[in-house]
Amino acid sequence: MNKLIKALMKEYNIELTDIRWLIAHRITVSLLSSNDNSEEISTRIWSGKLESELYNMEEKFLDDIISQLKMGLIDEAWIREQFAEASELKCRRD
């Protein structure tokens, strides 16, 4: 894992389980926002897209952040926003 990511996770007192919770929360919000279209949710589940989103979700999330950071698409401030959200969700969960 990238040194910056490790340092920020430590600063925000979050772990991989907290990243997993953040992603689970986002997926839940996405599914609930589709409540007017049950076919869309069914297709997402049936096609395996939801399963794919869930498989190693925290690792994919962090790998994606590292890739985007290397390409200059995101910066530390953006990562901090993500980790602040994860930290807030962690506090609400506990």
C-alpha positions as CSV (number, residue, x, y, z in Angstrom):
1,M,0.0,0.0,0.0
2,N,1.1,3.5,-0.8
3,K,2.9,5.4,2.0
4,L,0.5,8.4,1.7
5,I,-2.5,6.2,1.9
6,K,-1.2,4.4,5.0
7,A,-0.3,7.7,6.7
8,L,-3.8,9.2,5.9
9,M,-5.6,6.0,7.1
10,K,-3.6,6.3,10.4
11,E,-4.4,10.0,10.7
12,Y,-8.1,9.4,10.2
13,N,-8.0,6.3,12.4
14,I,-9.5,4.1,9.7
15,E,-8.8,0.5,8.7
16,L,-9.7,-1.7,5.7
17,T,-13.0,-2.6,7.5
18,D,-13.9,1.1,7.6
19,I,-13.2,1.4,3.9
20,R,-15.4,-1.7,3.3
21,W,-18.1,0.0,5.4
22,L,-17.8,3.2,3.3
23,I,-18.2,1.3,0.1
24,A,-21.1,-0.8,1.5
25,H,-22.8,2.4,2.5
26,R,-22.4,3.9,-1.0
27,I,-23.7,0.7,-2.7
28,T,-26.7,0.7,-0.3
29,V,-27.5,4.3,-1.1
30,S,-27.2,3.5,-4.8
31,L,-29.5,0.6,-4.5
32,L,-32.1,2.5,-2.5
33,S,-32.0,5.4,-4.9
34,S,-33.1,2.9,-7.6
35,N,-36.2,1.9,-5.6
36,D,-38.5,3.2,-8.4
37,N,-36.9,0.8,-10.8
38,S,-36.8,-2.7,-9.4
39,E,-35.7,-4.1,-12.8
40,E,-32.5,-2.0,-12.6
41,I,-31.7,-3.6,-9.2
42,S,-32.6,-7.0,-10.4
43,T,-30.4,-6.6,-13.4
44,R,-27.6,-5.4,-11.3
45,I,-27.9,-8.5,-9.1
46,W,-28.6,-11.0,-11.8
47,S,-25.8,-9.9,-14.1
48,G,-23.2,-10.3,-11.4
49,K,-22.3,-6.6,-11.4
50,L,-23.2,-6.2,-7.7
51,E,-21.2,-9.3,-6.9
52,S,-18.2,-7.8,-8.8
53,E,-18.6,-4.5,-6.9
54,L,-18.5,-6.4,-3.6
55,Y,-15.6,-8.7,-4.3
56,N,-12.4,-7.2,-2.7
57,M,-14.1,-3.9,-2.7
58,E,-11.8,-2.2,-0.3
59,E,-8.7,-3.4,-2.1
60,K,-10.1,-2.2,-5.5
61,F,-11.0,1.1,-4.0
62,L,-7.5,1.8,-2.6
63,D,-5.8,0.5,-5.8
64,D,-8.0,2.8,-7.8
65,I,-7.1,5.8,-5.5
66,I,-3.4,5.0,-5.9
67,S,-3.7,4.7,-9.7
68,Q,-5.6,8.0,-10.0
69,L,-3.1,9.7,-7.7
70,K,-0.2,8.5,-9.8
71,M,-1.9,9.8,-13.0
72,G,-2.6,13.2,-11.3
73,L,-6.4,12.8,-11.5
74,I,-6.9,13.2,-7.8
75,D,-4.9,14.9,-5.0
76,E,-4.4,14.5,-1.3
77,A,-7.4,16.8,-0.5
78,W,-9.7,14.4,-2.4
79,I,-8.4,11.4,-0.6
80,R,-8.8,13.2,2.7
81,E,-12.5,13.8,1.8
82,Q,-13.0,10.1,1.2
83,F,-11.3,9.1,4.4
84,A,-13.2,11.8,6.4
85,E,-16.4,10.3,5.1
86,A,-15.2,6.8,6.1
87,S,-14.3,8.1,9.6
88,E,-17.7,9.7,10.0
89,L,-19.4,6.5,9.0
90,K,-17.2,4.6,11.4
91,C,-18.3,6.9,14.2
92,R,-21.9,6.4,13.4
93,R,-21.5,2.7,13.1
94,D,-19.8,2.4,16.5
